Structure formats: C-alpha cells, structure tokens
C-alpha cells in the first residue's frame, strides 16, 4: 500500500481468534516510508498501556505492530449480525484512536 502514489503510511488490522474461539485480539500493523513518523512512538501514543503498564504495541524504524485483547467481548458467534456489529464498534474505536494523532493538513494516515 505504501508504494502507491501519495501514500506514505498504511495501517491494517483485524480481529483474530485462537482455535478454541475463546480469546480474541485486534491485531494490526503500521508501515511507513515517512522518516519523520516514529511507528513506536505513534502506536504507543495511540493505544496506550494495559493495567499492568505494558504497551499494546510498538515498533521500530518504518514498521510497528499492535495487539489489543478484546476481553469479555471475545467469542465468535454463529450470529453473523453480532460479529459484524462487534467489528464495526472495534473498527470505529481503532480509527478514532489513530485519527486523533493525525494532522489533517499533512495526512499522516489514510484509514478508509
């Protein structure tokens, strides 16, 4: 994605679950070729820490990742409407956390 014209940063994420479908996480990755964007700092600022002080993500030069436990809302259900609604809530929350750090004038991220 970052090889596209006028795109310097991309974030992808999704909900993943273990084989038992008991534990779910929002797992994501950030890639950038913008030298002024520190993925480690950006992800830590966007998603913060858990109750034990561990960051939900971090990175290195030009790349970073994150894993956020879904907690008590974990579980895949046969009701696809429930799964769709759960995705919409988490998708909106992730976008809000990312976009609050974006400078609209410089377009740091494109989340559509």
VMD Tcl script that builds the backbone (N, CA, C; Angstrom):
set m [mol new atoms 336]
animate dup $m
set s [atomselect $m all]
$s set {name element resname resid chain x y z} {
  {N N UNK 1 A 0.809 -1.193 0.000}
  {CA C UNK 1 A 0.000 0.000 0.000}
  {C C UNK 1 A 0.858 1.265 0.000}
  {N N UNK 2 A 1.998 1.229 0.701}
  {CA C UNK 2 A 2.793 2.456 0.760}
  {C C UNK 2 A 3.583 2.694 -0.513}
  {N N UNK 3 A 3.460 1.806 -1.473}
  {CA C UNK 3 A 4.101 2.054 -2.762}
  {C C UNK 3 A 3.178 2.854 -3.688}
  {N N UNK 4 A 1.938 3.068 -3.277}
  {CA C UNK 4 A 1.001 3.868 -4.060}
  {C C UNK 4 A 1.417 5.336 -4.005}
  {N N UNK 5 A 1.117 6.053 -5.083}
  {CA C UNK 5 A 1.437 7.475 -5.132}
  {C C UNK 5 A 0.696 8.223 -4.028}
  {N N UNK 6 A 1.373 9.125 -3.361}
  {CA C UNK 6 A 0.826 9.961 -2.287}
  {C C UNK 6 A 0.426 9.194 -1.025}
  {N N UNK 7 A 0.853 7.945 -0.889}
  {CA C UNK 7 A 0.601 7.175 0.329}
  {C C UNK 7 A 1.948 6.869 0.969}
  {N N UNK 8 A 2.143 7.376 2.183}
  {CA C UNK 8 A 3.418 7.117 2.857}
  {C C UNK 8 A 3.251 6.248 4.092}
  {N N UNK 9 A 2.011 6.087 4.560}
  {CA C UNK 9 A 1.776 5.304 5.762}
  {C C UNK 9 A 0.505 4.487 5.595}
  {N N UNK 10 A 0.560 3.232 6.021}
  {CA C UNK 10 A -0.606 2.356 5.958}
  {C C UNK 10 A -0.740 1.605 7.274}
  {N N UNK 11 A -1.984 1.455 7.711}
  {CA C UNK 11 A -2.294 0.664 8.896}
  {C C UNK 11 A -3.345 -0.359 8.493}
  {N N UNK 12 A -3.069 -1.617 8.807}
  {CA C UNK 12 A -4.044 -2.689 8.582}
  {C C UNK 12 A -4.282 -3.380 9.918}
  {N N UNK 13 A -5.499 -3.840 10.135}
  {CA C UNK 13 A -5.819 -4.521 11.385}
  {C C UNK 13 A -7.067 -5.359 11.199}
  {N N UNK 14 A -7.249 -6.293 12.110}
  {CA C UNK 14 A -8.414 -7.148 12.089}
  {C C UNK 14 A -8.565 -7.853 13.416}
  {N N UNK 15 A -9.702 -8.506 13.582}
  {CA C UNK 15 A -9.958 -9.297 14.779}
  {C C UNK 15 A -9.549 -10.727 14.480}
  {N N UNK 16 A -8.698 -11.287 15.317}
  {CA C UNK 16 A -8.271 -12.678 15.165}
  {C C UNK 16 A -8.599 -13.431 16.456}
  {N N UNK 17 A -8.840 -14.728 16.315}
  {CA C UNK 17 A -9.148 -15.531 17.498}
  {C C UNK 17 A -8.357 -16.825 17.456}
  {N N UNK 18 A -8.198 -17.418 18.629}
  {CA C UNK 18 A -7.461 -18.668 18.711}
  {C C UNK 18 A -8.344 -19.817 18.203}
  {N N UNK 19 A -7.769 -21.020 18.129}
  {CA C UNK 19 A -8.502 -22.174 17.593}
  {C C UNK 19 A -9.745 -22.506 18.404}
  {N N UNK 20 A -9.702 -22.252 19.692}
  {CA C UNK 20 A -10.852 -22.544 20.557}
  {C C UNK 20 A -11.910 -21.455 20.501}
  {N N UNK 21 A -11.620 -20.392 19.794}
  {CA C UNK 21 A -12.515 -19.242 19.652}
  {C C UNK 21 A -12.866 -18.630 20.995}
  {N N UNK 22 A -11.953 -18.753 21.978}
  {CA C UNK 22 A -12.185 -18.183 23.298}
  {C C UNK 22 A -11.469 -16.853 23.480}
  {N N UNK 23 A -10.316 -16.704 22.864}
  {CA C UNK 23 A -9.524 -15.491 23.027}
  {C C UNK 23 A -9.462 -14.750 21.699}
  {N N UNK 24 A -9.781 -13.472 21.740}
  {CA C UNK 24 A -9.724 -12.647 20.539}
  {C C UNK 24 A -8.856 -11.427 20.789}
  {N N UNK 25 A -8.214 -10.987 19.727}
  {CA C UNK 25 A -7.369 -9.806 19.763}
  {C C UNK 25 A -7.637 -8.970 18.524}
  {N N UNK 26 A -7.465 -7.667 18.661}
  {CA C UNK 26 A -7.338 -6.822 17.490}
  {C C UNK 26 A -5.843 -6.790 17.211}
  {N N UNK 27 A -5.447 -7.275 16.038}
  {CA C UNK 27 A -4.042 -7.342 15.662}
  {C C UNK 27 A -3.841 -6.425 14.474}
  {N N UNK 28 A -2.797 -5.610 14.531}
  {CA C UNK 28 A -2.568 -4.672 13.447}
  {C C UNK 28 A -1.109 -4.405 13.183}
  {N N UNK 29 A -0.872 -3.752 12.065}
  {CA C UNK 29 A 0.473 -3.427 11.631}
  {C C UNK 29 A 0.479 -2.065 10.958}
  {N N UNK 30 A 1.525 -1.297 11.232}
  {CA C UNK 30 A 1.725 0.004 10.607}
  {C C UNK 30 A 3.018 -0.062 9.809}
  {N N UNK 31 A 2.983 0.429 8.577}
  {CA C UNK 31 A 4.175 0.544 7.735}
  {C C UNK 31 A 4.220 1.958 7.198}
  {N N UNK 32 A 5.427 2.503 7.128}
  {CA C UNK 32 A 5.579 3.869 6.635}
  {C C UNK 32 A 6.920 4.028 5.938}
  {N N UNK 33 A 6.981 4.969 5.032}
  {CA C UNK 33 A 8.267 5.368 4.466}
  {C C UNK 33 A 8.522 6.850 4.769}
  {N N UNK 34 A 7.758 7.399 5.706}
  {CA C UNK 34 A 7.925 8.787 6.134}
  {C C UNK 34 A 8.937 8.813 7.278}
  {N N UNK 35 A 10.068 9.460 7.054}
  {CA C UNK 35 A 11.151 9.421 8.041}
  {C C UNK 35 A 10.834 10.211 9.310}
  {N N UNK 36 A 9.865 11.104 9.261}
  {CA C UNK 36 A 9.527 11.884 10.448}
  {C C UNK 36 A 8.471 11.205 11.323}
  {N N UNK 37 A 7.971 10.048 10.913}
  {CA C UNK 37 A 6.983 9.313 11.696}
  {C C UNK 37 A 7.672 8.145 12.394}
  {N N UNK 38 A 7.664 8.161 13.709}
  {CA C UNK 38 A 8.236 7.082 14.511}
  {C C UNK 38 A 7.111 6.108 14.871}
  {N N UNK 39 A 7.060 4.925 14.225}
  {CA C UNK 39 A 5.975 3.972 14.486}
  {C C UNK 39 A 5.861 3.573 15.955}
  {N N UNK 40 A 6.990 3.397 16.626}
  {CA C UNK 40 A 6.976 3.011 18.031}
  {C C UNK 40 A 6.247 4.061 18.863}
  {N N UNK 41 A 6.632 5.286 18.705}
  {CA C UNK 41 A 6.022 6.389 19.444}
  {C C UNK 41 A 4.555 6.560 19.074}
  {N N UNK 42 A 4.258 6.473 17.787}
  {CA C UNK 42 A 2.891 6.672 17.310}
  {C C UNK 42 A 1.944 5.613 17.872}
  {N N UNK 43 A 2.337 4.347 17.786}
  {CA C UNK 43 A 1.465 3.259 18.254}
  {C C UNK 43 A 1.290 3.326 19.770}
  {N N UNK 44 A 2.371 3.577 20.484}
  {CA C UNK 44 A 2.262 3.681 21.941}
  {C C UNK 44 A 1.356 4.839 22.346}
  {N N UNK 45 A 1.457 5.948 21.650}
  {CA C UNK 45 A 0.606 7.103 21.936}
  {C C UNK 45 A -0.849 6.807 21.576}
  {N N UNK 46 A -1.076 6.130 20.469}
  {CA C UNK 46 A -2.439 5.858 20.001}
  {C C UNK 46 A -3.175 4.878 20.909}
  {N N UNK 47 A -2.511 3.801 21.324}
  {CA C UNK 47 A -3.212 2.722 22.019}
  {C C UNK 47 A -2.896 2.604 23.502}
  {N N UNK 48 A -1.844 3.260 23.961}
  {CA C UNK 48 A -1.570 3.292 25.390}
  {C C UNK 48 A -1.109 1.976 25.978}
  {N N UNK 49 A -1.415 1.798 27.275}
  {CA C UNK 49 A -0.937 0.668 28.061}
  {C C UNK 49 A -2.088 -0.085 28.707}
  {N N UNK 50 A -1.801 -1.338 29.052}
  {CA C UNK 50 A -2.781 -2.114 29.802}
  {C C UNK 50 A -2.674 -1.755 31.289}
  {N N UNK 51 A -3.449 -2.408 32.123}
  {CA C UNK 51 A -3.472 -2.088 33.550}
  {C C UNK 51 A -2.160 -2.414 34.256}
  {N N UNK 52 A -1.307 -3.217 33.621}
  {CA C UNK 52 A -0.012 -3.559 34.206}
  {C C UNK 52 A 1.127 -2.714 33.633}
  {N N UNK 53 A 0.774 -1.715 32.829}
  {CA C UNK 53 A 1.769 -0.806 32.292}
  {C C UNK 53 A 2.461 -1.263 31.022}
  {N N UNK 54 A 1.995 -2.364 30.424}
  {CA C UNK 54 A 2.582 -2.845 29.170}
  {C C UNK 54 A 1.862 -2.183 27.993}
  {N N UNK 55 A 2.659 -1.696 27.039}
  {CA C UNK 55 A 2.068 -1.085 25.849}
  {C C UNK 55 A 1.411 -2.152 24.978}
  {N N UNK 56 A 0.324 -1.765 24.303}
  {CA C UNK 56 A -0.371 -2.679 23.405}
  {C C UNK 56 A 0.382 -2.874 22.095}
  {N N UNK 57 A 1.382 -2.054 21.849}
  {CA C UNK 57 A 2.153 -2.195 20.626}
  {C C UNK 57 A 3.369 -1.321 20.653}
  {N N UNK 58 A 4.084 -1.410 19.571}
  {CA C UNK 58 A 5.295 -0.621 19.421}
  {C C UNK 58 A 5.907 -0.923 18.081}
  {N N UNK 59 A 7.124 -0.482 17.894}
  {CA C UNK 59 A 7.713 -0.711 16.590}
  {C C UNK 59 A 9.179 -0.420 16.538}
  {N N UNK 60 A 9.595 -0.301 15.320}
  {CA C UNK 60 A 10.984 0.004 15.004}
  {C C UNK 60 A 10.945 0.952 13.808}
  {N N UNK 61 A 12.078 1.244 13.247}
  {CA C UNK 61 A 12.131 2.151 12.110}
  {C C UNK 61 A 11.234 1.657 10.976}
  {N N UNK 62 A 10.281 2.453 10.580}
  {CA C UNK 62 A 9.398 2.249 9.431}
  {C C UNK 62 A 8.326 1.176 9.622}
  {N N UNK 63 A 8.255 0.518 10.786}
  {CA C UNK 63 A 7.245 -0.523 10.976}
  {C C UNK 63 A 6.876 -0.654 12.442}
  {N N UNK 64 A 5.667 -1.084 12.679}
  {CA C UNK 64 A 5.220 -1.322 14.044}
  {C C UNK 64 A 4.007 -2.226 14.052}
  {N N UNK 65 A 3.736 -2.810 15.184}
  {CA C UNK 65 A 2.591 -3.693 15.312}
  {C C UNK 65 A 1.884 -3.471 16.631}
  {N N UNK 66 A 0.665 -3.993 16.716}
  {CA C UNK 66 A -0.083 -3.894 17.961}
  {C C UNK 66 A -1.013 -5.082 18.116}
  {N N UNK 67 A -1.283 -5.428 19.377}
  {CA C UNK 67 A -2.222 -6.475 19.755}
  {C C UNK 67 A -3.014 -5.975 20.940}
  {N N UNK 68 A -4.336 -5.913 20.782}
  {CA C UNK 68 A -5.200 -5.399 21.833}
  {C C UNK 68 A -6.226 -6.475 22.177}
  {N N UNK 69 A -6.182 -7.016 23.389}
  {CA C UNK 69 A -7.160 -8.040 23.781}
  {C C UNK 69 A -8.578 -7.469 23.768}
  {N N UNK 70 A -9.496 -8.267 23.291}
  {CA C UNK 70 A -10.895 -7.848 23.265}
  {C C UNK 70 A -11.550 -8.070 24.624}
  {N N UNK 71 A -11.043 -9.028 25.377}
  {CA C UNK 71 A -11.549 -9.239 26.735}
  {C C UNK 71 A -12.881 -9.957 26.788}
  {N N UNK 72 A -13.758 -9.475 27.643}
  {CA C UNK 72 A -15.012 -10.197 27.876}
  {C C UNK 72 A -15.927 -10.215 26.657}
  {N N UNK 73 A -15.669 -9.413 25.664}
  {CA C UNK 73 A -16.466 -9.452 24.428}
  {C C UNK 73 A -15.952 -10.503 23.444}
  {N N UNK 74 A -14.902 -11.234 23.841}
  {CA C UNK 74 A -14.334 -12.263 22.973}
  {C C UNK 74 A -15.355 -13.344 22.671}
  {N N UNK 75 A -15.206 -13.921 21.517}
  {CA C UNK 75 A -16.049 -15.048 21.127}
  {C C UNK 75 A -16.642 -14.849 19.754}
  {N N UNK 76 A -16.531 -15.891 18.951}
  {CA C UNK 76 A -17.127 -15.886 17.615}
  {C C UNK 76 A -18.501 -16.530 17.736}
  {N N UNK 77 A -19.490 -15.910 17.161}
  {CA C UNK 77 A -20.852 -16.412 17.284}
  {C C UNK 77 A -21.421 -16.727 15.907}
  {N N UNK 78 A -22.272 -17.717 15.870}
  {CA C UNK 78 A -22.916 -18.097 14.610}
  {C C UNK 78 A -23.750 -16.949 14.047}
  {N N UNK 79 A -24.196 -16.073 14.922}
  {CA C UNK 79 A -24.977 -14.918 14.504}
  {C C UNK 79 A -24.040 -13.917 13.818}
  {N N UNK 80 A -24.031 -13.926 12.508}
  {CA C UNK 80 A -23.109 -13.055 11.778}
  {C C UNK 80 A -23.419 -11.574 12.003}
  {N N UNK 81 A -24.663 -11.259 12.356}
  {CA C UNK 81 A -25.007 -9.868 12.635}
  {C C UNK 81 A -24.260 -9.383 13.873}
  {N N UNK 82 A -24.156 -10.223 14.897}
  {CA C UNK 82 A -23.410 -9.868 16.098}
  {C C UNK 82 A -21.939 -9.640 15.760}
  {N N UNK 83 A -21.345 -10.540 14.993}
  {CA C UNK 83 A -19.932 -10.409 14.621}
  {C C UNK 83 A -19.694 -9.144 13.809}
  {N N UNK 84 A -20.597 -8.812 12.920}
  {CA C UNK 84 A -20.478 -7.600 12.113}
  {C C UNK 84 A -20.548 -6.362 13.011}
  {N N UNK 85 A -21.499 -6.359 13.952}
  {CA C UNK 85 A -21.633 -5.226 14.861}
  {C C UNK 85 A -20.395 -5.079 15.739}
  {N N UNK 86 A -19.873 -6.202 16.211}
  {CA C UNK 86 A -18.667 -6.144 17.042}
  {C C UNK 86 A -17.518 -5.553 16.229}
  {N N UNK 87 A -17.369 -5.993 14.976}
  {CA C UNK 87 A -16.308 -5.450 14.124}
  {C C UNK 87 A -16.483 -3.946 13.936}
  {N N UNK 88 A -17.709 -3.499 13.669}
  {CA C UNK 88 A -17.956 -2.077 13.445}
  {C C UNK 88 A -17.568 -1.241 14.663}
  {N N UNK 89 A -17.857 -1.736 15.861}
  {CA C UNK 89 A -17.516 -1.000 17.080}
  {C C UNK 89 A -16.001 -0.911 17.228}
  {N N UNK 90 A -15.301 -2.038 17.078}
  {CA C UNK 90 A -13.854 -2.022 17.241}
  {C C UNK 90 A -13.170 -1.240 16.121}
  {N N UNK 91 A -13.667 -1.360 14.909}
  {CA C UNK 91 A -13.114 -0.606 13.783}
  {C C UNK 91 A -13.217 0.894 14.042}
  {N N UNK 92 A -14.375 1.332 14.487}
  {CA C UNK 92 A -14.566 2.759 14.767}
  {C C UNK 92 A -13.641 3.221 15.889}
  {N N UNK 93 A -13.492 2.415 16.942}
  {CA C UNK 93 A -12.643 2.788 18.064}
  {C C UNK 93 A -11.180 2.891 17.638}
  {N N UNK 94 A -10.696 1.933 16.856}
  {CA C UNK 94 A -9.309 1.956 16.382}
  {C C UNK 94 A -9.088 3.202 15.522}
  {N N UNK 95 A -9.996 3.467 14.598}
  {CA C UNK 95 A -9.863 4.650 13.740}
  {C C UNK 95 A -9.833 5.936 14.553}
  {N N UNK 96 A -10.680 6.030 15.576}
  {CA C UNK 96 A -10.689 7.235 16.403}
  {C C UNK 96 A -9.358 7.419 17.119}
  {N N UNK 97 A -8.798 6.335 17.640}
  {CA C UNK 97 A -7.524 6.423 18.353}
  {C C UNK 97 A -6.390 6.828 17.411}
  {N N UNK 98 A -6.424 6.337 16.181}
  {CA C UNK 98 A -5.399 6.705 15.208}
  {C C UNK 98 A -5.594 8.135 14.718}
  {N N UNK 99 A -6.815 8.476 14.392}
  {CA C UNK 99 A -7.076 9.780 13.792}
  {C C UNK 99 A -6.882 10.944 14.753}
  {N N UNK 100 A -6.965 10.710 16.044}
  {CA C UNK 100 A -6.743 11.813 16.979}
  {C C UNK 100 A -5.290 12.277 16.953}
  {N N UNK 101 A -4.390 11.439 16.396}
  {CA C UNK 101 A -2.975 11.800 16.295}
  {C C UNK 101 A -2.586 12.296 14.911}
  {N N UNK 102 A -3.536 12.326 14.004}
  {CA C UNK 102 A -3.243 12.695 12.624}
  {C C UNK 102 A -3.391 14.193 12.426}
  {N N UNK 103 A -2.432 14.765 11.735}
  {CA C UNK 103 A -2.500 16.154 11.314}
  {C C UNK 103 A -3.204 16.176 9.961}
  {N N UNK 104 A -4.458 16.667 9.914}
  {CA C UNK 104 A -5.193 16.620 8.641}
  {C C UNK 104 A -4.526 17.388 7.509}
  {N N UNK 105 A -3.727 18.379 7.850}
  {CA C UNK 105 A -3.042 19.160 6.823}
  {C C UNK 105 A -1.993 18.309 6.100}
  {N N UNK 106 A -1.334 17.423 6.838}
  {CA C UNK 106 A -0.279 16.602 6.253}
  {C C UNK 106 A -0.722 15.185 5.917}
  {N N UNK 107 A -1.940 14.793 6.347}
  {CA C UNK 107 A -2.471 13.477 6.018}
  {C C UNK 107 A -1.580 12.330 6.430}
  {N N UNK 108 A -1.266 12.212 7.703}
  {CA C UNK 108 A -0.361 11.172 8.178}
  {C C UNK 108 A -0.902 9.788 7.882}
  {N N UNK 109 A -2.204 9.580 8.027}
  {CA C UNK 109 A -2.791 8.260 7.796}
  {C C UNK 109 A -3.993 8.347 6.871}
  {N N UNK 110 A -4.237 7.273 6.178}
  {CA C UNK 110 A -5.456 7.105 5.394}
  {C C UNK 110 A -6.096 5.821 5.883}
  {N N UNK 111 A -7.251 5.889 6.558}
  {CA C UNK 111 A -7.826 4.725 7.210}
  {C C UNK 111 A -9.025 4.142 6.492}
  {N N UNK 112 A -9.341 4.586 5.306}
  {CA C UNK 112 A -10.500 4.034 4.578}
  {C C UNK 112 A -10.137 2.791 3.826}
}
mol reanalyze $m
mol bondsrecalc $m
mol representation Tube
mol addrep $m
